[in-house]
Amino acid sequence: MATSLRHVSVARALRHPDVSVVIDLSSISHVEKVTYVNEILPMLASLRRTVGLPHWIVVDEAQYFLHQPNEHCIDFELAAYVMSTYQPSQLHPELLKAIESIIVTPLTNPVELQVLARLCGAEEAEPEWGEILGSLGIDEAAVLSRFNGCSNLPRRFTITGRRTSHVRHRAKYLEVPMPEERAFVFTCNGRRFGPPARTLKEFVALQAKLPTPALEGHAQRGDFSRWIRNVFGDEPLAVKIRQVERDFREGRIANLAESLAAPIHQRYQLQQ
């Protein structure tokens, strides 16, 4: 595939070994994103073969772009790809088989757990895998062994803190809706209550309108901090929300809704 004019600047920048390039596609439609990724990945592979750069090609939200058989997108011989996804089940099977190393953050989805256990030949140890991956803390992850089957369980480790402030996605978290399956679903007495929250801005507004029993039930279970950790990956905010939940359970909070909103207002400069 010939390199289009809109990729020339990317290719030029990547010829410098001290330069990394982040391409933000958040402002274009899903169809445009898929088209762009299908164009840029072969170009990057060709560049890597020609000049040895870039050393790594990272695809975020890989499930949206690499779920179809599309051999020209990924050059498996390069061993230069990092795929980030919360749905490994949506990656194409051939791509999954080619992955050599897997690192997992807290995981409770039984479908994704089953896919990973089967991929690693550990179907018989799936319950043990579920217990380990589901119990990972907010600052933990686990390395999965692809080749030792049931004899090698996931190895958990502690993630070191970020060296830079996590600011690039802040506007996205506030305004851009998450997929429906990742929204926060409010419940009251075991039933859904009101619309789900798909952004942090919606979450702040909706939780303030919840009946007290509903709000307190979610806080008792730690649902709010778990959602922020698992969906947004914002560890500092999740830690603060978890502290609010803990303080509430220990009787140190009078206004739970305001206490939950305060860390979000502070971290994202959300207008009150």
N, C-alpha and C positions, 0 to 999 in steps of 0.2 A: 504494500500500500504506500503510495506517495505521501510524504509529509505535507499536510495542508499548511497554508500560510499562518493559521492561528496557532500552530504548534511550533513554529520556527523559534519564537522567543524562549519557549520552554527548553527546546533542544540546545539552543545557544547557551543558556544559563547553566545547564547540566554538564557542559563540557569543562566546567571549572570544578576541580575536586573539593574545594572548600565551600561549595554552594549547595544548599538543599532547597527544594521547591515544594511548596504546599499549594495545591490547586483547590480552591473553594468553589464548589458547585451549588451551594445552598440557594442561590438566587435564581436558578433556572428550573424548568419543569423536569419531571422524571424522565420523559422521553428524550429531552435534550441531554440529560445527564448520561443516559445509557449510550446514546450516540457518541457523545464525547469520549466516554471511557473506552468504547469499542475502537475508537480511532487512536487514542493516546497510548494505550497499552502496547500495541504492536510497534509503534514508533519508539517507545522507551526500550523495548526488548532489542530492537535493531540498533539503537544507540549503545546499549550495554555491550552488545556483541562487537561493535565497531571500535569503541574507545574505552570500554571497561567501566563506564559510568552510565547511570547512577549505580552505586553499590547495592542499594535496596530500593525496591518499588513497593510502596505501602498502599493497599486498597482498603479504605475505611468503608463500613457498611457494605461489605463484599456481597452479601446475599442479594442485593438489588441488581448487581451487575454480572455476577458469575454463576448464575443458576441454570443457564442454558448451555448446551454443547456449542462451544465457540473456540475451536482449537487455535485460531490465529491470534487470540487475545493474550494467551499465556504461553510463554516459552518455558516448558518444564525443565529443559536442560540447564537453564541459567541458575537455578537455585538461588534466586534473588528476590523472592516475593514474601511479603508479610500481609496476611489477610486478617482483617478485624471484622468480627460479626457476632451478633447475639443469637443468630439462627444458623448454626452449621448445617442443619438439615436442609437448608435451602441452597447450599452450594452444590454444583454439579458433582455427581459421584466420582468422575474421573479426577476432578480437582481434589476432592477430599482424599482419595487414595494416594495422591502425590505429595500430600503434606507430610513433612518429616517430624516437626515438633509442634506441640499444642500446649498453650497456656490458657487456663480457664480461671475466670473470676467467679464469685458465688453463683451457683447454678442449681435451680430447683425444677426447671421445666422437664417433665418426664420424657417428652419426645426428643429433646436435644440430648438429654442424658443417654437415652437408648442409642442414638446415632453415634455418639462418641465412644460408648462402651463397645459397640459392634465394630467400629472402625479400628479400635485397638485390640480386638480379639478377646474382649473381657466380658462377654455377655453373661457368663455365669456369676461374675462378681458385680453385676449391676447394682444390687442393693447396697453393697459396701461403697461403691462409687457414689451412689446417691447420698449416702450419709456423709461422706467426706466433702463432696462438692457443695452440698446444701448447707453445711455447717461452717463454710469459710467465712471469716470475719471481713469487715469492711476494708481492712488493710492486708488481706491475704489473697493468694492465688494458688493454683496447683499446676504442676507439670505432669502431663500425661505421657506415658510410654507407648509408642506405637507398636512395639514388637514383642513385648514380654507377656502379653495376655493377662490372664487372671492372677499370675504370680507377682505382678507389680502394680500395686494400687497407686492412685494419684498421690504425688508428693507435694505437700503444701509448703508454702514459704511466705515470709512477710515481705510486703512491698515497701520499699523506701519511699519517703515523702517526695513530692514534686519539688524540683529546684526552681521552677518558674510558676508564676500565678496562672491559674487555669481561666483565661479570659476570652479565648477566641470564640467559644460557643455561647457566651452569655446571652447575647441578643437572641440567638436561636432558641435557647431554652425558654426564654420569656414569651416569644411570639410565634415561633414556628411549631405547629401541632405535631406531636408524636403520632406514629401509627396507632390506630384504634386499639390494637391488641396490647399496646404498652401504656394506655391511659390508666389513670387512677380511678377505680370504680368505688364510689362511696356506697356504704351499706348502712341500713338501720334495721335492727331486729332480724338480721339474716337476709334482708331483701335490698335490692338496689334502690338507691335514693338519689333522685335528681340526675343531671347529666354527668358524664365522666370528665375528668380534668386531663387535657392533653398537653397543656403547657403549665409552667410554673405560675404564670399570671392567672390562668383559670383556676389553678389549685388554690391560690390565696383567696380569690373571690368566693369560690364555692365552699371551701371549708368554713368560712366565716358565717355561712347560712345554714350549716348543718344543725340538726337537733343535738342537744347536749349529749344524750346517750350514744348517738352515732359517733360524734367526734371523740368522745372519751373511749369508746370501744376500739377505734382504730389506734389511738395513742397507747392503750393498754397492750395491744398486740405488737406495737412497733411498726405498724404498716407504713407510716409516713416516711420515716428514715429509710426503710427498706426500699421503698419505691424510688426515692431520690438517688439512693446508692445504685440500685440495679438498672434504672432507666437512664438517668442522666450522667451517672458516673462521677458526680460531684462529691467527692469524699469529704472535703471540709464542711460543706453544707450538711451532708448527711450526719456527720458527727454532731453538729450543733442541734439538729432536729432530734437526734437520738437522745441528747442530753435533756432537751425539753420533755420528751416522752418519759424519761427516767425521773425527772423532777416532778412531773405530774403524778406518776405512780407512787411517789414517796410523799405526796401531799404538799409540795412546795410551790404549786402554781394555782393562782386563783382564776385567771382568764386564759384558758388554753388556746383559744383561737388567736388571740393577740400574740401570745408567746410563740406560736408556730409561725405566724406571719413575719415576726420581727427579724429573724435571721435571713429570710429571703429578701425582705426589703433592704436590709443592710448589705448583703452580698451583691445584689443585682441592681442596686440603686432604683428600685421600683417605687414609683410615686404612690404615696398612700392616699 
